[in-house]
Amino acid sequence: MGLGDLLSIVIVLIMAAMSWRAEHRLRHAERLPMQWGLNGKPTWYAPRRIAVAFLPLLAACTFILLAVAQRTTEDGNGIATDNGRLIFGLSLIAVHWFHLHLAEKECR
């Protein structure tokens, strides 16, 4: 297990913790918005647990694919360098935070 794998695990755990916190803060809402239109209004909703778990699960699957891609290239770097995973992971955390922030704002 290399640094990139460790970074990936930490990023997914951070996102899972964010989701766990949102799950408890938004337990009064049965469904949460998943997408917003250009007018700023939600266009569709998902059950709360699916909504908060979607991005961490997507991140975990993506990091698994990146780890496989890294191991199948000749030099071991390919598209999944450690710096690339870090930048991608921080972007995912930011998107997840923004989604949960908008969902919480909508549910107030």
Contacts in CASP RR format, 6 or more apart in sequence:
PFRMAT RR
TARGET T0000
AUTHOR 0000-0000-0000
METHOD contacts of the structure
MODEL  1
MGLGDLLSIVIVLIMAAMSWRAEHRLRHAERLPMQWGLNGKPTWYAPRRI
AVAFLPLLAACTFILLAVAQRTTEDGNGIATDNGRLIFGLSLIAVHWFHL
HLAEKECR
2 82 0 8 1.000
3 82 0 8 1.000
4 67 0 8 1.000
4 80 0 8 1.000
4 82 0 8 1.000
4 85 0 8 1.000
4 86 0 8 1.000
5 67 0 8 1.000
7 82 0 8 1.000
7 85 0 8 1.000
7 86 0 8 1.000
7 89 0 8 1.000
8 63 0 8 1.000
8 66 0 8 1.000
8 67 0 8 1.000
8 85 0 8 1.000
8 89 0 8 1.000
11 59 0 8 1.000
11 63 0 8 1.000
11 85 0 8 1.000
11 89 0 8 1.000
11 90 0 8 1.000
11 92 0 8 1.000
11 93 0 8 1.000
12 56 0 8 1.000
12 59 0 8 1.000
12 60 0 8 1.000
12 63 0 8 1.000
14 93 0 8 1.000
15 55 0 8 1.000
15 56 0 8 1.000
15 59 0 8 1.000
15 92 0 8 1.000
15 93 0 8 1.000
15 96 0 8 1.000
16 56 0 8 1.000
18 56 0 8 1.000
18 93 0 8 1.000
18 96 0 8 1.000
18 97 0 8 1.000
18 100 0 8 1.000
19 52 0 8 1.000
19 53 0 8 1.000
19 55 0 8 1.000
19 56 0 8 1.000
19 96 0 8 1.000
19 100 0 8 1.000
20 52 0 8 1.000
22 52 0 8 1.000
22 100 0 8 1.000
22 103 0 8 1.000
22 104 0 8 1.000
23 48 0 8 1.000
23 49 0 8 1.000
23 52 0 8 1.000
25 104 0 8 1.000
26 32 0 8 1.000
26 48 0 8 1.000
26 52 0 8 1.000
26 103 0 8 1.000
26 104 0 8 1.000
26 107 0 8 1.000
27 48 0 8 1.000
28 107 0 8 1.000
29 48 0 8 1.000
29 103 0 8 1.000
29 107 0 8 1.000
30 47 0 8 1.000
30 48 0 8 1.000
31 45 0 8 1.000
31 46 0 8 1.000
31 47 0 8 1.000
31 48 0 8 1.000
31 51 0 8 1.000
32 45 0 8 1.000
32 46 0 8 1.000
32 47 0 8 1.000
32 48 0 8 1.000
32 51 0 8 1.000
32 52 0 8 1.000
32 103 0 8 1.000
32 106 0 8 1.000
32 107 0 8 1.000
33 42 0 8 1.000
33 43 0 8 1.000
33 44 0 8 1.000
33 45 0 8 1.000
33 51 0 8 1.000
33 102 0 8 1.000
33 103 0 8 1.000
33 106 0 8 1.000
34 42 0 8 1.000
34 44 0 8 1.000
34 45 0 8 1.000
34 46 0 8 1.000
34 51 0 8 1.000
34 54 0 8 1.000
34 99 0 8 1.000
35 42 0 8 1.000
35 43 0 8 1.000
35 44 0 8 1.000
36 42 0 8 1.000
36 43 0 8 1.000
36 102 0 8 1.000
37 43 0 8 1.000
42 106 0 8 1.000
45 51 0 8 1.000
46 54 0 8 1.000
51 103 0 8 1.000
52 100 0 8 1.000
55 92 0 8 1.000
55 95 0 8 1.000
55 96 0 8 1.000
55 99 0 8 1.000
56 96 0 8 1.000
59 89 0 8 1.000
59 92 0 8 1.000
59 96 0 8 1.000
62 88 0 8 1.000
63 85 0 8 1.000
66 79 0 8 1.000
66 80 0 8 1.000
66 85 0 8 1.000
66 88 0 8 1.000
67 80 0 8 1.000
69 78 0 8 1.000
69 79 0 8 1.000
69 80 0 8 1.000
70 76 0 8 1.000
70 77 0 8 1.000
70 78 0 8 1.000
70 79 0 8 1.000
70 80 0 8 1.000
70 81 0 8 1.000
73 79 0 8 1.000
END
